[in-house]
Amino acid sequence: MKKTELVFIPAMGITHLVPMMEFAKLLLDRDDHFFITVLLIKPLFFSSDFNSYTDSLADSLPCLQFIHVPEPSSSNLQTQGSLLSVRAETQKPLVKQTITNLFFSDSDFESAPDRTPLAGLVIDLFCTTLIDIANEVGVPSYIFFTSSAGFLGLLLHLPELDNQIDSDFKDSVTELSIPSFTNPVSPFLLPSLMWSKKEEGYGWSVYHGRRFMEAKGIILNSFVELEPTAINSFTGGRIRTPPVYPVGPLIDQHGQVHNQNPLEESIKRWLDDQPPSSVVFLCFGSSGSFDAAHVKEIALGLERSGHPFLWSLRQQPGDVLPVGFSDRTEERGLVCGWIPQTAVLAHRAIGGFVSHCGWNSILESLWFGVPIAAWPLYAEQRLNAFEMVRELGGLVVELRLDYGGGGDDLVTAEEVQRGVSRLMDSDCVVRMRVKEIMEKSRRALMDDGSSFSSLGCLIKDLMDEGLSGPYNIAD
């Protein structure tokens, strides 16, 4: 049988690219009949890590190639809250042109008559406008969903909620009933761009929820053992949906995404000197930063907790830390800028993780068996934290779930101290539950595990679709 070629189109950001590429590696490792072309739209916030990461993958995987989509001559990307969606729409003509040149050009057919035909597009959740291209060239489209099954359920149900509720969600007097959640959900746990129907991001969210229904399937970075209720809601009739394939957890276990950092060796040496499971790690993602008042409260809370800590602080520490803090905590704390998160979470000294609850971070922490104290900041992070705390029986420690939801948003030193103390308690129930999920996350990817089996079903469907599609890819 000839190769089955797929085109992957990630969103323009490293946190969306990495899990999609982990899925690509998983697919290529599982079945050698696939060839994958990744169309790269220039990232919104470009860094050297992006090119080094894709170059490394291309060198190590001969069945994976990257093609950069040309920049449009002009575009308006000033829209707030929906940049990824707007950029995908702006790039649509150039994406179609690139695909047409690769697979449907007459001159290419003459020069390469044995060229592998296109069997389908795998599209990031924020790029659903590109489903139009799949329809126009006559191939199926699959959504790659980088977040939780709970959030997927919200987006699938959002068009119905939009019809049911006339007011803005922020003005709703009732909590929301979402089929992927057993508990009612406060509107303020939704991404803030959904609070008002006047927000362009709200319109895009409803749009994506509708377009998901046109896809041939949805590939989900989660696993059944982690989100049984949410995933079962897609197959039990509570939500009408295309087939959903949970194939996770998909994480960058080996830290391929980052170049060697000058601080990495010093961080490792410091961690090596700490007792096992003694250090609390604080990291709030690539966009997670705080004002000076919050930095002060975090610092005081850490100091009062008495626990060793490793703190990834996006600001320059000398500019924002309380006077004398560094001297007083010199023997048990380390504050630095960028930190290789997966490498740190994998270290034996890490005993807890104060996190913004981005989905990648949750999966990484669970994979390494490190319990989380939830401090969500933006996007769907509040909903992720709510699911971990309420839906899954206390899988993370609650530090603050409603940060950014209005009112007094200052998280105090007392809250930080209390959250860290609960997190680092050796008898914490969350700690035991996380160890159980760690084992289940690894078994899910093993032979006959839930995600292994789900990937097998997806591969069969991809092959069947390719064989029965507009191009016969069989010998």
C-alpha positions, -999 to +999 in steps of 0.1 A: +000+000+000+012+035-008+016+062+017-015+080+030-008+117+031-023+141+056-020+179+059-018+192+095-026+229+101-018+240+137-028+273+152-001+299+152+015+293+187+039+269+202+014+256+228-009+245+200+019+232+177+036+210+203+006+186+211-003+184+174+033+174+166+032+148+195+001+134+178+020+134+145+049+114+160+024+090+177+007+084+143+039+079+124+053+056+150+021+035+150+017+031+112+043+036+085+018+042+058+014+078+067+032+109+054+024+142+071+028+177+057+025+205+083+015+239+070+030+266+092+014+300+094+038+324+110+033+325+148+017+355+164+045+358+188+076+344+171+106+330+190+137+311+180+123+280+198+097+277+170+121+272+141+146+251+161+117+228+172+103+223+137+138+218+123+146+191+149+114+173+141+120+174+104+155+160+108+144+131+130+112+121+111+116+115+074+078+111+069+072+146+083+078+178+064+071+215+072+060+241+047+057+278+056+026+294+042+034+328+027+025+359+046-005+379+032+004+412+016-018+430+042-039+420+071-056+435+101-047+415+133-056+441+159-087+422+170-084+413+207-095+379+220-098+361+187-064+366+171-059+329+162-093+327+145-089+360+126-054+350+114-067+316+101-094+334+082-069+359+068-046+332+056-073+310+040-065+320+004-028+313+008-034+280+026-057+269-002-031+280-028-004+260-010-025+229-009-035+232-045+001+236-056+011+206-036-016+181-045-037+194-074-014+211-098-014+195-133+023+202-138+030+184-105+010+154-117+031+152-149+064+154-131+054+131-102+028+106-114+033+084-084+029+113-059+008+104-028-026+120-030-041+140-002-064+120+021-075+146+046-068+178+066-062+178+104-071+213+116-065+231+149-096+239+169-092+277+162-088+271+124-123+257+116-127+283+088-102+261+069-128+233+068-140+252+037-108+243+019-112+206+027-147+208+013-136+226-018-109+201-026-131+171-017-112+156+013-124+150+049-114+174+077-105+164+113-104+188+142-074+185+165-086+197+199-057+208+222-078+213+254-100+192+276-131+171+268-150+194+292-141+225+272-149+206+239-184+199+253-189+236+261-180+247+226-202+220+210-231+231+232-224+268+229-246+274+198-276+259+217-268+281+247-266+311+225-302+304+213-315+296+248-300+326+267-308+361+253-287+381+278-249+382+281-236+353+301-220+377+326-256+390+333-271+355+337-287+349+371-285+312+367-256+288+363-252+270+330-261+234+323-234+219+300-237+182+290-200+175+295-202+186+331-223+170+359-223+202+380-238+235+370-212+259+357-209+296+367-207+318+336-176+335+352-158+302+348-160+305+311-133+323+291-138+360+295-143+365+258-176+345+262-190+367+289-205+392+265-222+385+232-208+418+219-173+404+221-159+393+187-143+363+205-178+352+216-190+352+180-159+331+169-165+306+198-201+300+186-188+298+150-162+271+160-188+251+179-210+250+148-182+241+124-170+212+146-201+194+135-190+194+099-157+176+107-153+139+100-139+135+135-124+153+165-090+142+178-088+150+215-057+154+237-072+136+267-079+101+278-110+083+291-097+075+326-091+113+332-124+126+319-149+097+318-181+118+321-172+144+295-159+119+270-189+096+275-212+125+269-201+125+233-211+089+227-241+086+251-263+109+232-260+139+255-241+158+228-246+152+191-211+151+177-188+136+150-167+107+163-144+118+191-110+101+194-093+106+228-056+098+220-038+116+249-020+125+269+002+141+242+030+160+259+066+170+251+082+145+275+117+151+263+117+189+261+123+192+224+105+225+222+132+246+239+168+253+232+194+247+259+189+275+285+218+290+304+200+286+337+190+249+331+222+234+346+221+257+376+184+248+382+192+211+379+221+214+404+199+233+428+171+207+425+196+178+429+205+192+463+169+192+475+151+162+493+126+142+472+092+157+468+101+188+489+100+216+464+069+236+453+072+247+417+054+279+406+050+285+368+021+303+351+028+296+314+043+316+286+018+345+291+013+343+328+025+374+346+013+395+376+014+430+388+037+441+416+010+437+442+004+401+433+041+393+431+045+407+467+017+385+480+031+354+463+065+361+477+052+366+513+030+335+510+060+314+499+081+328+526+056+321+553+049+285+541+084+274+550+087+251+520+115+251+494+104+267+462+113+271+425+095+301+411+094+310+374+088+347+374+083+365+341+093+399+354+128+409+365+129+397+402+149+427+414+121+450+402+092+435+420+101+412+449+097+426+484+128+442+500+149+415+517+129+386+503+158+371+483+182+373+513+156+357+537+148+328+514+183+323+499+188+289+515+155+274+504+143+292+473+152+299+437+136+326+415+144+327+378+128+335+345+121+309+318+121+273+331+120+241+311+087+229+326+086+193+317+122+187+328+114+204+362+082+184+367+101+152+360+127+159+387+124+138+419+126+170+441+094+185+429+065+178+453+038+203+441+030+226+412+012+260+416-002+263+380-024+284+358-041+252+347-034+254+310-043+220+296-008+211+285+005+219+321-022+198+337-014+168+315+023+172+321+019+174+359-004+144+359+021+124+337+048+130+363+026+125+393+029+160+406-002+175+424-014+209+413-026+240+432-050+257+408-046+294+401-062+299+366-056+332+349-072+334+314-088+316+285-104+282+294-081+278+325-109+285+350-130+258+334-101+234+335-096+241+372-133+237+380-133+203+362-103+191+381-116+203+415-154+197+413-160+172+385-131+148+392-134+146+429-106+169+439-078+161+415-061+194+422-059+217+453-081+248+450-061+279+455-084+304+436-108+293+408-125+326+401-095+349+396-105+375+370-142+369+377-149+404+391-147+419+425-115+419+446-091+399+425-061+402+448-050+368+459-035+373+493-004+360+509-026+340+533-043+323+504-010+314+488+004+301+521-027+280+527-027+266+492+010+257+493+007+241+527-022+220+516-005+211+483+027+200+501+010+180+529+023+144+525-011+131+536-030+152+510-057+131+493-050+150+460-014+137+462-026+100+463-052+106+435-026+121+412-004+091+416-033+069+405-040+091+375-003+091+366-004+053+363-036+054+343-022+081+319+007+059+311-014+028+307-037+046+283-009+049+257+003+013+261-008-016+239-045-021+244-048+010+266-078+033+260-059+059+239-040+032+221-073+016+210-088+050+202-059+058+179-063+024+162-099+033+154-088+066+140-062+050+118-087+026+104-111+054+097-083+075+081-073+046+059-108+037+049-116+073+041-085+076+020-092+044+001-128+054-006-121+091-013-117+109-046-082+094-050-075+057-048-043+054-027-041+016-028-017-002-051 
